[in-house]
Amino acid sequence: MSYTYLQLVNSVLRRLREREVTSVTDNIYSKLICEYVNDSKRQVEDAYNWNALSTTITADTTPSLFNYVLAGSGQRFRVIDVLDDTSDNALQPQTTSKMNELFLMNPSQYGQPQFYNFNGTNSNGDTQVDIYPIPDKAYSIRFNLINPQAALSNSSDVLLVPAEPVILGAVARGMAERGEDNAMLSSEMYALYLQSLSDAIALESGRYLEEAAWIDV
């Protein structure tokens, strides 16, 4: 089941025994829960290479131009692979120092790209990449990435990663913020969040066996 931002916020509010809202910006407390939902979402996204976050950004090269912007990439992505779709070749990552050495060669080498190296960001916060050899013609370079979803902002925004760990992570934050009462401890809720996250990863990894590793956050 897909969850909207509003559904996520209301699910958290119910678990905190608070009144539901009709918009994520209805009141100060719902806005606070919005922050916790996005914090939890980010943590879940960073824990695993979720298939729902996979995307491809294509850089079409121009002869003699070696630096390109991966529009829409941001800075939180993880690389699956980088492929030259024109020549059916996989590009390999290279260190910054080695790329600098290659670019300082006299004369520089031109031809089919073999290496890539991420090099800063542009004014929009998107990552820039250098490729080498410097393209001698047009190539279609496909960057296959795990790229986290932008922060949820509108009530109708739909979450891409599993909802349950996002909800439980936000509830744990809400419980910790307002202090313990006669209900479950925030530490117990955080343990439930971790178990939910582990279960979601186990289910997904069973479908995509090549994505077996995850980070305990």
Secondary structure, DSSP 4 states (H G I P E B T S, - for coil): ---BHHHHHHHHHHHTT----SSTTSSHHHHHHHHHHHHHHHHHHHHS--GGGEEEEEEE--TT--EEE-TT--S--EEEEEEETTTTEE-EE--HHHHHHHHTSSSPPEES--EEEEEEE-TTSPEEEEEESEESS--EEEEEEE-PPPPP-STT-B--S-HHHHHHHHHHHHHHHH---SS--HHHHHHHHHHHHHHHHHHHHHH-TT-------
